[in-house]
């Protein structure tokens, strides 16, 4: 992980390399950011506020801690999560082997196996999907201690005034508890998995409970009903410090608590600790979580708050910025709010050493695992916003699982590396009726590497990512099947496109995937040339003879065997738009894409979409010069395009936050405000130029 100094140096270097067209007037970044500070004056179970550093996050209720977990449990659970914090439940005794029998699909004269069927092996299928799952490391909340421990109820507090200072990354929570004032400041250290808390209150019986759950694959990432399945041991206990060891089956971690002023730490039952505040009106403490046994003193709460403020000021000062507040369009201030909060949320949730899960480090979705096809939507925006170091941290993980990706390709009879879909840290592809048949994540590492090269066009960048690029391209070229009769290369069957509602055995040549195959192989060839290598003849042959993008009645189809794009299946992702928008448009007829865009806006079932479909549509509209449609797509009033007060993109009750929506929004805004290569040489080329929008953009990199 980069130190704060290294991160600052990297951002400064990135800013010097910016290739955007800056607006004339300077942006007052502090004012821009702070006018969108989330402020809560009542309890809203959908809108807890999170703090984090990309590796570790803590989500708090209106007390600044996790005092009312049950109230939030089925809305937006209050979790403490890290990139390393995972749990695996033991294999049930009834399962004798972890090896799943694949389902075989007819693939041009041979059988290829995919882990898509649970038939006759449901228990193993489900265990492999659910394990490992991300773990809620510990719940930290207020309680009262008199003759016994008393739970604080929501009705006991009033006068709520909570504000997240985005510029400093510090959460301040003020309220009255039984009529007495309480003020709590909460922060996360920028370089350690450490929570700092400062409590001021005249209450003499206030205490902080630190409770530890068993692991769960559920959204809450915690099971509080299995006390005998895990262990919590205080292994050292000093005057102002305690070290706690945690054991959950084969998984272990440590928690360290340090405090200042008069307080006492005691065990409460098997899996909780009580930090009881002394007679003073102020207590400061820090809680650190670590995979390995820690050594040495921790930074104090005051030191942590200062370091956090310095780190966040650097984040907001460097990188790109866009201001929309002077616009006449009444949607501008809301769009600006979404943009500011999305920068914050993706920085704390999507900028770690692993690709992020779709709900980041807030709650669990799909058992805490991450979806590699979504990595694009979470994190590519960092490159365009001149924050490339935040993106590159997660790219190292692909190198670690390259042997596994190569083995997956070999097991199916292909060369190169086939990247999995739904995985945990080890990179093992999870079984699913859909996931193993997706292919649109395959060119992602090539796209990612090219983003890095565009920011740092050096031999070091080329050497760092060459194997990811070449192994991805090798699989892509081998996966494409040459149809001798039609003299063309075909993708699938079996294949499931990005629009996932198509049967794999009846699907081939999806539009977006065809364009991505062409783009990816062409970029891989450029990498060979940059490295002084000859072009790969097979890759050229595949690109040259790749099937054309399928269309019918003047619009692009989801895939070649799809009778109509706008039929009963016009829901889920309108992925055909991505061929010109996400991508620069290899093989795209702009007239056909323009008709496809307009039909999509009018006829798509937008209530059955996902949060990143709106920026997907906006990017296509921007490249076509349909700037009004671009804004309309970003601000469409639908349930799936709903952004909560905390900035999260809500999707459904068991998916209350969806960071691909936030990240996609930032990529679209970077294009619309900062521009793209070979695009219009004007300020904010993706916004209407009719005077309704005032866009001030600074320090963006051009999209490809």
C-alpha positions as CSV (number, residue, x, y, z in Angstrom):
1,X,0.0,0.0,0.0
2,X,1.3,3.4,-0.9
3,X,2.3,5.7,2.0
4,X,0.6,9.0,2.2
5,X,3.8,10.8,1.0
6,X,4.1,8.4,-2.0
7,X,0.4,8.9,-2.8
8,X,0.9,12.7,-2.7
9,X,3.9,12.5,-5.0
10,X,2.1,10.2,-7.4
11,X,-0.9,12.5,-7.6
12,X,1.3,15.5,-8.2
13,X,3.1,13.7,-11.0
14,X,-0.2,12.7,-12.5
15,X,-1.5,16.2,-12.5
16,X,1.6,17.4,-14.4
17,X,0.8,14.8,-17.1
18,X,-2.9,15.8,-17.4
19,X,-4.2,16.0,-21.0
20,X,-7.6,17.6,-20.5
21,X,-8.8,21.0,-21.7
22,X,-9.1,23.0,-18.4
23,X,-11.8,25.6,-18.0
24,X,-10.7,29.2,-17.7
25,X,-11.8,30.0,-14.1
26,X,-10.2,28.2,-11.2
27,X,-12.5,26.0,-9.0
28,X,-12.7,26.7,-5.3
29,X,-12.4,23.0,-4.5
30,X,-13.0,23.3,-0.7
31,X,-16.3,25.2,-1.3
32,X,-17.3,22.7,-4.0
33,X,-16.8,19.7,-1.8
34,X,-18.1,21.0,1.5
35,X,-21.4,22.2,0.1
36,X,-22.2,18.6,-0.4
37,X,-21.3,17.4,3.1
38,X,-23.9,14.8,4.1
39,X,-25.9,16.1,7.1
40,X,-28.4,14.0,9.1
41,X,-30.9,15.3,11.6
42,X,-32.9,12.2,12.1
43,X,-32.3,8.4,12.0
44,X,-32.6,7.0,8.5
45,X,-31.8,3.3,8.3
46,X,-30.9,3.6,4.6
47,X,-28.4,6.4,5.2
48,X,-25.6,5.5,7.6
49,X,-22.3,7.3,6.8
50,X,-19.1,5.4,6.1
51,X,-15.4,6.3,6.8
52,X,-12.5,4.4,5.2
53,X,-9.2,4.4,3.4
54,X,-9.7,1.9,0.6
55,X,-8.4,-1.0,2.7
56,X,-10.7,-0.6,5.7
57,X,-14.1,1.0,6.3
58,X,-16.4,1.6,9.2
59,X,-20.1,2.5,8.7
60,X,-21.8,4.5,11.5
61,X,-25.3,5.4,12.6
62,X,-26.3,8.9,13.8
63,X,-24.2,8.4,17.0
64,X,-21.0,8.2,14.9
65,X,-20.7,4.6,16.1
66,X,-22.7,1.4,15.6
67,X,-25.1,1.9,18.5
68,X,-28.4,0.8,16.8
69,X,-27.3,-2.2,14.6
70,X,-30.7,-3.9,14.7
71,X,-32.5,-0.8,13.3
72,X,-30.2,-0.8,10.3
73,X,-29.8,-4.5,9.8
74,X,-32.3,-5.0,7.0
75,X,-31.8,-1.6,5.4
76,X,-28.1,-0.7,5.3
77,X,-26.3,-2.8,7.9
78,X,-23.6,-1.2,10.1
79,X,-20.4,-3.1,9.3
80,X,-16.6,-2.9,9.9
81,X,-14.8,-4.4,7.0
82,X,-11.4,-4.8,5.5
83,X,-9.8,-6.2,2.3
84,X,-8.2,-9.0,4.3
85,X,-11.1,-9.9,6.5
86,X,-12.7,-13.1,5.2
87,X,-14.2,-16.2,6.8
88,X,-14.7,-19.7,5.5
89,X,-17.2,-22.0,7.1
90,X,-16.1,-25.6,7.5
91,X,-17.0,-28.0,4.7
92,X,-20.1,-29.9,5.8
93,X,-19.3,-33.6,6.7
94,X,-21.8,-34.7,4.0
95,X,-19.5,-33.2,1.3
96,X,-16.6,-35.5,0.5
97,X,-14.9,-33.4,-2.2
98,X,-14.6,-29.7,-3.1
99,X,-14.4,-30.5,-6.8
100,X,-17.6,-29.6,-8.7
101,X,-18.7,-31.6,-11.7
102,X,-19.0,-29.2,-14.6
103,X,-21.8,-29.0,-17.1
104,X,-20.5,-29.6,-20.6
105,X,-21.6,-27.4,-23.6
106,X,-21.3,-28.3,-27.2
107,X,-18.6,-25.9,-28.6
108,X,-17.9,-26.4,-32.3
109,X,-17.4,-30.1,-32.2
110,X,-16.0,-30.5,-28.7
111,X,-17.4,-30.4,-25.2
112,X,-16.3,-27.6,-22.9
113,X,-17.1,-27.7,-19.1
114,X,-18.4,-24.8,-17.1
115,X,-19.4,-24.8,-13.4
116,X,-23.0,-23.7,-14.1
117,X,-25.1,-26.7,-12.8
118,X,-26.0,-27.6,-9.2
119,X,-27.8,-30.7,-10.3
120,X,-27.0,-33.6,-7.9
121,X,-24.5,-31.4,-6.0
122,X,-26.5,-28.5,-4.6
123,X,-24.9,-28.5,-1.2
124,X,-21.3,-28.2,-2.6
125,X,-22.5,-25.7,-5.3
126,X,-23.9,-23.4,-2.6
127,X,-20.9,-23.9,-0.2
128,X,-18.5,-22.9,-3.0
129,X,-20.6,-19.8,-3.8
130,X,-20.8,-18.7,-0.1
131,X,-17.2,-19.3,0.9
132,X,-15.1,-17.4,1.6
133,X,-17.3,-14.5,2.6
134,X,-16.3,-11.1,3.8
135,X,-16.4,-10.6,7.6
136,X,-17.8,-8.0,9.8
137,X,-14.7,-7.5,12.1
138,X,-16.4,-5.9,15.1
139,X,-19.3,-3.8,16.2
140,X,-18.5,-0.7,18.1
141,X,-21.4,1.2,19.8
142,X,-22.5,3.1,22.8
143,X,-24.3,1.7,25.9
144,X,-24.8,2.7,29.5
145,X,-23.3,1.1,32.6
146,X,-25.0,1.5,35.9
147,X,-25.8,-1.6,38.1
148,X,-25.9,-3.5,34.8
149,X,-25.3,-2.8,31.1
150,X,-28.3,-0.9,29.6
151,X,-28.9,-0.8,25.9
152,X,-29.5,2.7,24.4
153,X,-32.7,2.9,22.4
154,X,-33.4,5.2,19.5
155,X,-36.1,6.9,21.5
156,X,-33.4,7.9,24.1
157,X,-31.7,10.3,21.8
158,X,-32.8,13.7,20.4
159,X,-31.4,16.8,18.8
160,X,-29.5,14.8,16.2
161,X,-26.9,16.9,14.2
162,X,-24.5,14.7,12.3
163,X,-22.2,15.9,9.5
164,X,-19.5,14.2,7.4
165,X,-16.8,16.7,6.6
166,X,-15.8,15.4,3.2
167,X,-12.8,17.8,2.9
168,X,-11.3,16.3,6.1
169,X,-12.8,12.8,6.1
170,X,-14.0,13.3,9.6
171,X,-17.5,12.5,11.0
172,X,-18.9,14.7,13.7
173,X,-22.1,13.5,15.5
174,X,-23.9,15.6,18.0
175,X,-27.1,14.6,19.9
176,X,-28.7,14.5,23.3
177,X,-28.9,11.3,25.2
178,X,-31.5,11.4,28.0
179,X,-31.3,15.2,27.6
180,X,-27.5,15.4,28.1
181,X,-25.3,16.6,25.2
182,X,-23.0,14.1,23.5
183,X,-20.4,14.9,20.8
184,X,-18.5,12.2,19.0
185,X,-15.8,12.6,16.4
186,X,-14.9,9.5,14.3
187,X,-12.2,9.0,11.8
188,X,-10.3,6.3,10.0
189,X,-6.5,6.4,9.7
190,X,-5.4,6.9,6.1
191,X,-2.7,4.1,6.2
192,X,-3.9,1.7,9.0
193,X,-7.0,-0.3,9.6
194,X,-7.7,1.8,12.6
195,X,-10.8,3.7,13.9
196,X,-10.3,6.8,16.1
197,X,-13.0,8.1,18.4
198,X,-13.3,11.1,20.6
199,X,-16.3,11.4,22.9
200,X,-17.3,14.5,24.9
201,X,-20.2,14.3,27.3
202,X,-21.1,15.1,30.9
203,X,-22.8,11.6,31.2
204,X,-20.9,9.6,33.8
205,X,-22.2,6.1,32.9
206,X,-21.4,6.1,29.2
207,X,-19.6,3.1,27.8
208,X,-18.5,1.7,24.5
209,X,-19.2,-1.9,23.6
210,X,-16.9,-3.7,21.2
211,X,-18.7,-6.9,20.1
212,X,-17.5,-9.7,17.8
213,X,-19.7,-11.9,15.6
214,X,-19.3,-15.2,13.9
215,X,-19.0,-15.0,10.1
216,X,-22.0,-15.0,7.7
217,X,-22.4,-14.8,4.0
218,X,-25.5,-12.7,4.5
219,X,-25.7,-8.9,3.8
220,X,-24.9,-8.2,7.4
221,X,-21.6,-10.3,7.2
222,X,-22.3,-11.3,10.8
223,X,-24.0,-14.1,12.7
224,X,-24.7,-13.3,16.3
225,X,-26.4,-16.6,17.1
226,X,-23.3,-18.9,17.1
227,X,-21.3,-18.0,20.2
228,X,-19.7,-21.4,20.5
229,X,-18.3,-21.5,16.9
230,X,-15.7,-18.7,17.5
231,X,-13.3,-17.5,20.2
232,X,-12.5,-14.1,21.6
233,X,-9.5,-13.9,24.0
234,X,-7.8,-11.0,25.7
235,X,-4.2,-11.9,25.4
236,X,-2.6,-8.8,26.9
237,X,-4.3,-6.2,29.1
238,X,-2.4,-3.1,30.3
239,X,-3.5,0.1,31.9
240,X,-4.4,1.8,28.6
241,X,-4.1,-0.9,26.0
242,X,-5.5,-4.4,25.3
243,X,-4.8,-6.9,22.6
244,X,-7.6,-9.3,21.6
245,X,-7.2,-12.5,19.5
246,X,-10.0,-13.7,17.4
247,X,-10.5,-17.2,16.0
248,X,-13.2,-18.3,13.6
249,X,-12.7,-21.8,12.4
250,X,-9.4,-21.7,10.4
251,X,-9.5,-17.8,10.2
252,X,-7.9,-15.6,12.7
253,X,-7.2,-11.9,13.3
254,X,-6.3,-9.4,16.1
255,X,-8.0,-6.3,17.6
256,X,-6.0,-3.8,19.6
257,X,-7.7,-1.1,21.8
258,X,-5.8,1.9,23.2
259,X,-7.4,4.7,25.2
260,X,-6.5,8.0,26.9
261,X,-8.0,9.6,30.0
262,X,-9.7,7.6,32.6
263,X,-11.4,4.5,31.2
264,X,-11.5,0.8,31.9
265,X,-11.8,-2.2,29.6
266,X,-13.6,-5.3,30.8
267,X,-14.8,-8.5,29.2
268,X,-18.6,-8.8,28.7
269,X,-19.7,-12.3,28.1
270,X,-17.8,-14.5,25.6
271,X,-17.5,-12.1,22.7
272,X,-17.7,-8.4,23.8
273,X,-15.7,-5.8,25.6
274,X,-16.8,-2.8,27.5
275,X,-14.8,0.4,27.6
276,X,-16.3,2.3,30.5
277,X,-15.7,6.0,30.6
278,X,-14.3,7.5,33.9
279,X,-15.4,10.6,35.7
280,X,-14.0,12.9,33.1
281,X,-16.2,14.3,30.4
282,X,-13.9,13.2,27.6
283,X,-12.5,9.9,26.4
284,X,-10.3,9.2,23.3
285,X,-9.6,5.7,22.0
286,X,-8.5,3.9,18.9
287,X,-9.4,0.4,17.7
288,X,-7.1,-1.3,15.2
289,X,-7.7,-4.6,13.3
290,X,-5.0,-6.7,11.8
291,X,-4.5,-10.0,10.2
292,X,-1.2,-10.5,11.9
293,X,-0.3,-9.9,15.6
294,X,0.6,-6.2,15.8
295,X,3.6,-4.7,17.6
296,X,4.3,-1.2,18.9
297,X,2.0,1.6,20.0
298,X,-0.8,2.9,17.8
299,X,-1.3,6.5,16.7
300,X,-3.6,8.4,19.0
301,X,-7.0,9.6,18.2
302,X,-5.8,13.1,17.8
303,X,-2.9,12.0,15.5
304,X,-5.3,9.9,13.4
305,X,-7.7,12.8,12.9
306,X,-4.9,15.1,11.9
307,X,-3.5,12.5,9.5
308,X,-6.9,11.8,8.0
309,X,-7.6,15.5,7.4
310,X,-4.2,16.0,5.7
311,X,-4.8,12.9,3.5
312,X,-8.3,14.0,2.4
313,X,-7.2,17.5,1.7
314,X,-4.6,16.1,-0.6
315,X,-7.2,13.9,-2.3
316,X,-9.5,16.8,-3.0
317,X,-6.8,19.3,-3.9
318,X,-5.0,17.0,-6.4
319,X,-6.7,15.0,-9.2
320,X,-9.5,16.4,-11.3
321,X,-12.6,18.5,-10.3
322,X,-15.8,19.6,-12.0
323,X,-18.2,22.3,-10.9
324,X,-21.8,22.6,-12.2
325,X,-23.3,24.9,-9.7
326,X,-23.6,27.9,-12.0
327,X,-25.9,26.0,-14.5
328,X,-29.4,27.1,-15.3
329,X,-30.6,23.5,-15.5
330,X,-32.3,22.7,-12.2
331,X,-30.7,19.3,-12.1
332,X,-27.2,20.6,-12.0
333,X,-26.8,20.9,-8.2
334,X,-28.1,17.3,-7.7
335,X,-25.7,15.9,-10.4
336,X,-22.8,17.8,-8.7
337,X,-23.8,16.3,-5.4
338,X,-23.7,12.8,-6.8
339,X,-20.4,13.4,-8.4
340,X,-18.8,14.7,-5.2
341,X,-20.2,11.9,-3.1
342,X,-19.3,9.3,-5.6
343,X,-15.6,10.5,-5.5
344,X,-15.7,10.0,-1.8
345,X,-17.4,6.7,-1.8
346,X,-15.3,5.1,-4.5
347,X,-12.1,6.4,-2.7
348,X,-13.0,4.6,0.5
349,X,-14.6,1.5,-1.1
350,X,-13.0,0.9,-4.5
351,X,-9.4,1.9,-4.1
352,X,-7.9,-1.0,-2.3
353,X,-5.6,-3.9,-2.9
354,X,-8.4,-6.1,-4.2
355,X,-11.0,-5.5,-6.8
356,X,-14.1,-4.2,-4.9
357,X,-17.3,-6.1,-4.3
358,X,-20.3,-4.4,-5.7
359,X,-21.2,-3.0,-2.3
360,X,-17.6,-2.2,-1.5
361,X,-16.7,-2.4,2.2
362,X,-20.1,-1.3,3.4
363,X,-22.2,-4.5,3.4
364,X,-22.0,-7.9,1.7
365,X,-23.4,-8.6,-1.7
366,X,-22.9,-12.0,-3.4
367,X,-21.3,-13.1,-0.1
368,X,-18.6,-10.4,-0.2
369,X,-17.1,-11.6,-3.4
370,X,-16.1,-9.3,-6.2
371,X,-17.2,-9.5,-9.8
372,X,-14.4,-8.9,-12.3
373,X,-16.6,-7.6,-15.1
374,X,-17.6,-4.9,-12.7
375,X,-14.1,-3.8,-11.9
376,X,-14.2,-1.5,-14.9
377,X,-17.3,0.3,-13.5
378,X,-15.9,0.6,-10.0
379,X,-12.4,2.0,-10.7
380,X,-11.4,3.0,-14.2
381,X,-12.6,6.5,-13.5
382,X,-9.6,7.0,-11.2
383,X,-7.4,7.2,-14.3
384,X,-9.4,9.9,-16.0
385,X,-9.7,11.9,-12.8
386,X,-5.9,11.8,-12.5
387,X,-5.9,9.5,-9.5
388,X,-4.3,6.5,-11.2
389,X,-2.4,5.3,-8.0
390,X,-5.8,4.5,-6.5
391,X,-6.6,2.2,-9.4
392,X,-3.2,0.5,-9.8
393,X,-3.3,-0.9,-6.3
394,X,-5.9,-3.4,-7.3
395,X,-4.2,-4.3,-10.6
396,X,-1.4,-6.2,-8.7
397,X,-4.0,-8.8,-7.7
398,X,-4.4,-9.9,-11.3
399,X,-0.7,-10.8,-11.4
400,X,-1.2,-13.0,-8.3
401,X,-4.0,-15.0,-9.9
402,X,-2.5,-15.2,-13.4
403,X,-1.5,-18.9,-12.9
404,X,-5.1,-19.8,-11.9
405,X,-6.5,-17.9,-14.8
406,X,-4.2,-19.8,-17.1
407,X,-5.2,-23.1,-15.6
408,X,-8.9,-22.2,-16.1
409,X,-8.2,-21.5,-19.8
410,X,-6.3,-24.8,-20.2
411,X,-9.0,-26.8,-18.5
412,X,-11.4,-25.7,-21.2
413,X,-8.9,-26.2,-24.0
414,X,-7.9,-22.6,-24.6
415,X,-4.5,-20.8,-24.5
416,X,-3.7,-17.8,-22.5
417,X,-5.6,-16.6,-19.3
418,X,-9.3,-16.8,-18.8
419,X,-10.2,-14.4,-16.1
420,X,-12.9,-15.6,-13.6
421,X,-16.1,-13.8,-12.9
422,X,-17.2,-14.0,-9.2
423,X,-14.2,-14.5,-6.9
424,X,-12.7,-14.1,-3.5
425,X,-9.0,-13.2,-2.9
426,X,-7.7,-16.6,-4.2
427,X,-9.3,-16.0,-7.6
428,X,-11.3,-19.2,-7.7
429,X,-14.3,-18.8,-10.0
430,X,-17.5,-19.3,-8.1
431,X,-20.2,-21.6,-9.6
432,X,-23.2,-19.9,-11.1
433,X,-25.8,-20.5,-13.8
434,X,-24.5,-17.3,-15.5
435,X,-21.1,-16.2,-14.3
436,X,-18.7,-18.8,-15.8
437,X,-20.2,-18.1,-19.3
438,X,-19.5,-14.4,-19.3
439,X,-16.6,-13.2,-21.4
440,X,-16.7,-9.4,-21.3
441,X,-14.3,-9.2,-18.4
442,X,-11.6,-10.9,-20.6
443,X,-10.4,-7.7,-22.3
444,X,-10.5,-5.7,-19.1
445,X,-6.9,-6.1,-18.1
446,X,-5.8,-4.9,-21.5
447,X,-8.1,-1.8,-21.1
448,X,-6.7,-1.3,-17.6
449,X,-3.1,-1.6,-18.7
450,X,-3.7,0.9,-21.5
451,X,-5.2,3.4,-19.0
452,X,-2.0,3.1,-17.0
453,X,0.2,3.6,-20.1
454,X,-1.7,6.6,-21.2
455,X,-1.0,8.2,-17.8
456,X,2.6,6.9,-17.7
457,X,3.9,6.0,-21.2
458,X,7.1,4.4,-20.1
459,X,9.0,1.2,-20.5
460,X,8.3,0.5,-16.8
461,X,4.6,0.5,-17.4
462,X,4.9,-1.8,-20.4
463,X,7.0,-4.3,-18.5
464,X,4.7,-4.2,-15.5
465,X,1.6,-5.2,-17.4
466,X,2.9,-7.0,-20.5
467,X,2.0,-10.5,-19.3
468,X,-1.6,-9.4,-18.3
469,X,-2.0,-7.9,-21.7
470,X,-0.5,-10.7,-23.7
471,X,-2.1,-13.6,-21.8
472,X,-5.5,-11.9,-22.1
473,X,-5.1,-11.4,-25.8
474,X,-3.9,-15.0,-26.3
475,X,-7.1,-16.3,-24.7
476,X,-9.3,-13.9,-26.7
477,X,-7.7,-14.9,-30.0
478,X,-8.0,-18.6,-29.2
479,X,-11.6,-18.3,-27.9
480,X,-12.8,-16.8,-31.2
481,X,-13.8,-19.7,-33.5
482,X,-13.1,-19.5,-37.2
483,X,-16.2,-20.4,-39.2
484,X,-14.6,-21.6,-42.5
485,X,-17.9,-21.5,-44.4
486,X,-18.6,-17.9,-43.6
487,X,-14.9,-17.1,-43.4
488,X,-15.2,-15.2,-40.2
489,X,-14.4,-15.5,-36.4
490,X,-17.3,-16.0,-34.1
491,X,-17.7,-15.5,-30.3
492,X,-19.8,-18.3,-28.8
493,X,-21.9,-20.3,-28.4
494,X,-22.0,-21.0,-25.5
495,X,-21.8,-17.4,-24.2
496,X,-23.8,-15.1,-22.0
497,X,-23.4,-11.4,-23.0
498,X,-23.2,-8.5,-20.7
499,X,-27.0,-8.3,-21.0
500,X,-27.4,-11.5,-19.1
501,X,-30.9,-12.6,-20.0
502,X,-29.9,-14.6,-23.1
503,X,-29.6,-18.4,-23.2
504,X,-25.9,-19.4,-23.6
505,X,-26.4,-22.2,-26.2
506,X,-28.5,-19.9,-28.4
507,X,-26.3,-16.8,-28.2
508,X,-23.3,-15.8,-30.4
509,X,-21.6,-12.7,-31.5
510,X,-22.9,-10.2,-28.8
511,X,-22.4,-6.7,-30.1
512,X,-20.5,-5.2,-27.2
513,X,-18.2,-8.2,-26.9
514,X,-17.3,-8.2,-30.6
515,X,-16.3,-4.5,-30.4
516,X,-14.3,-5.2,-27.2
517,X,-12.5,-8.1,-28.8
518,X,-11.4,-5.9,-31.7
519,X,-10.4,-3.1,-29.3
520,X,-8.5,-5.4,-26.9
521,X,-6.6,-7.3,-29.6
522,X,-5.7,-4.0,-31.4
523,X,-4.4,-2.5,-28.2
524,X,-2.4,-5.7,-27.4
525,X,-0.7,-5.4,-30.8
526,X,0.2,-1.8,-30.0
527,X,1.9,-3.1,-26.8
528,X,3.9,-5.5,-28.8
529,X,5.1,-2.8,-31.1
530,X,5.9,-0.5,-28.2
531,X,8.0,-3.3,-26.7
532,X,9.9,-3.7,-30.0
533,X,8.1,-7.0,-30.8
534,X,6.6,-8.2,-34.1
535,X,2.8,-8.0,-34.4
536,X,1.1,-11.3,-33.6
537,X,-0.1,-12.7,-36.9
538,X,-3.0,-14.7,-35.4
539,X,-4.3,-11.7,-33.5
540,X,-4.3,-9.6,-36.7
541,X,-6.1,-12.4,-38.5
542,X,-8.8,-12.6,-35.8
543,X,-9.4,-8.8,-35.8
544,X,-9.4,-8.6,-39.6
545,X,-12.0,-11.4,-40.0
546,X,-14.0,-10.8,-36.8
547,X,-17.8,-11.0,-37.4
548,X,-19.4,-7.6,-38.0
549,X,-21.5,-6.0,-35.3
550,X,-25.0,-7.5,-35.7
551,X,-27.9,-5.2,-36.6
552,X,-31.5,-5.5,-37.8
553,X,-34.1,-2.9,-38.8
554,X,-31.5,-0.2,-38.5
555,X,-30.5,-0.8,-34.8
556,X,-27.8,-2.9,-33.2
557,X,-28.9,-6.3,-31.7
558,X,-27.8,-7.6,-28.3
559,X,-26.3,-10.5,-30.2
560,X,-26.5,-12.0,-33.7
561,X,-29.1,-14.7,-32.9
562,X,-31.4,-12.2,-31.1
563,X,-34.5,-11.7,-33.3
564,X,-35.1,-8.1,-32.1
565,X,-33.3,-5.8,-29.7
566,X,-36.5,-4.2,-28.6
567,X,-38.7,-7.1,-27.7
568,X,-39.7,-8.8,-24.5
569,X,-36.0,-9.0,-23.6
570,X,-35.4,-5.2,-23.6
571,X,-34.3,-5.1,-20.0
572,X,-31.2,-5.6,-17.9
573,X,-28.1,-3.9,-19.5
574,X,-28.5,-2.2,-22.9
575,X,-25.0,-3.6,-23.6
576,X,-25.0,-2.9,-27.3
577,X,-24.6,0.8,-26.5
578,X,-21.2,0.1,-25.0
579,X,-19.6,-0.5,-28.4
580,X,-19.5,3.3,-28.8
581,X,-19.3,4.9,-25.4
582,X,-17.4,2.6,-23.1
583,X,-15.3,1.9,-26.3
584,X,-14.2,4.3,-29.0
585,X,-16.3,2.5,-31.6
586,X,-14.3,-0.2,-33.5
587,X,-16.7,-1.3,-36.4
588,X,-19.6,0.9,-35.3
589,X,-21.9,2.7,-37.7
590,X,-22.8,5.9,-36.0
591,X,-26.1,6.2,-37.8
592,X,-27.1,2.8,-36.6
593,X,-25.9,3.5,-33.1
594,X,-27.8,6.8,-33.0
595,X,-31.0,5.0,-33.8
596,X,-30.2,2.4,-31.2
597,X,-29.6,5.0,-28.6
598,X,-32.9,6.8,-29.3
599,X,-34.9,3.6,-29.3
600,X,-33.2,2.5,-26.1
601,X,-34.2,5.8,-24.4
602,X,-37.8,5.4,-25.5
603,X,-38.4,1.6,-25.3
604,X,-36.1,0.1,-22.7
605,X,-37.6,-1.2,-19.5
606,X,-35.7,1.1,-17.3
607,X,-37.3,-0.2,-14.1
608,X,-35.4,-3.5,-14.8
609,X,-31.9,-2.1,-15.2
610,X,-28.8,-1.5,-13.0
611,X,-27.1,1.6,-11.8
612,X,-24.3,1.6,-14.3
613,X,-26.7,1.5,-17.3
614,X,-27.4,5.2,-17.0
615,X,-23.7,6.3,-17.4
616,X,-23.4,3.6,-20.1
617,X,-26.1,5.3,-22.0
618,X,-24.7,8.8,-21.3
619,X,-21.3,7.9,-22.7
620,X,-22.8,6.7,-26.0
621,X,-24.9,9.8,-26.2
622,X,-21.9,12.0,-25.6
623,X,-19.8,10.4,-28.3
624,X,-22.7,10.8,-30.7
625,X,-23.1,14.5,-29.9
626,X,-26.5,13.8,-28.3
627,X,-25.6,15.9,-25.3
628,X,-29.2,16.5,-24.1
629,X,-29.7,12.7,-24.1
630,X,-26.5,12.3,-22.2
631,X,-27.7,14.5,-19.3
632,X,-31.2,13.0,-19.4
633,X,-29.7,9.5,-19.1
634,X,-27.6,10.4,-16.1
635,X,-30.5,12.1,-14.3
636,X,-33.3,9.7,-15.4
637,X,-35.9,9.4,-12.6
638,X,-36.1,5.7,-12.0
639,X,-35.7,3.5,-8.9
640,X,-32.4,2.1,-10.1
641,X,-30.9,5.6,-10.6
642,X,-31.8,6.7,-7.1
643,X,-28.9,8.2,-5.1
644,X,-29.5,8.4,-1.3
645,X,-28.5,11.2,1.0
646,X,-25.2,9.4,1.7
647,X,-24.4,9.2,-2.0
648,X,-25.1,5.5,-2.4
649,X,-26.9,4.2,-5.5
650,X,-29.7,2.1,-4.2
651,X,-30.9,-0.9,-6.2
652,X,-33.2,-3.1,-4.1
653,X,-33.6,-4.1,-0.4
654,X,-30.8,-6.7,-0.4
655,X,-28.6,-4.4,-2.5
656,X,-28.9,-1.0,-0.8
657,X,-25.7,0.3,-2.3
658,X,-24.2,-0.3,-5.7
659,X,-20.8,1.2,-6.4
660,X,-20.7,0.4,-10.1
661,X,-23.3,3.1,-10.4
662,X,-21.1,5.6,-8.6
663,X,-18.0,4.7,-10.5
664,X,-19.8,4.6,-13.9
665,X,-21.1,8.1,-13.2
666,X,-17.6,9.4,-12.6
667,X,-16.3,7.9,-15.8
668,X,-19.2,9.4,-17.8
669,X,-18.7,12.8,-16.1
670,X,-14.9,12.6,-16.9
671,X,-15.8,12.1,-20.6
672,X,-18.5,14.7,-20.7
673,X,-16.6,17.4,-18.9
674,X,-13.0,16.5,-19.8
675,X,-13.4,15.0,-23.3
676,X,-12.1,12.0,-25.2
677,X,-9.5,11.4,-27.9
678,X,-10.6,12.6,-31.4
679,X,-13.6,14.2,-29.8
680,X,-14.7,17.9,-30.1
681,X,-12.0,20.3,-29.0
682,X,-14.4,22.3,-26.8
683,X,-15.0,22.7,-23.1
684,X,-17.3,20.0,-21.7
685,X,-18.1,18.4,-25.0
686,X,-20.6,16.0,-23.5
687,X,-22.8,18.7,-22.0
688,X,-25.4,20.8,-24.0
689,X,-23.9,24.0,-25.4
690,X,-27.2,25.9,-25.4
691,X,-26.4,27.9,-22.3
692,X,-28.3,25.7,-19.8
693,X,-25.1,24.2,-18.4
694,X,-22.1,25.9,-16.9
695,X,-19.3,23.4,-16.6
696,X,-15.9,24.2,-15.1
697,X,-13.5,21.2,-15.4
698,X,-10.0,20.9,-14.3
699,X,-7.2,18.3,-14.6
700,X,-9.1,15.5,-16.4
701,X,-7.3,13.1,-18.7
702,X,-8.9,12.4,-22.0
703,X,-10.8,9.1,-22.4
704,X,-9.7,6.8,-25.2
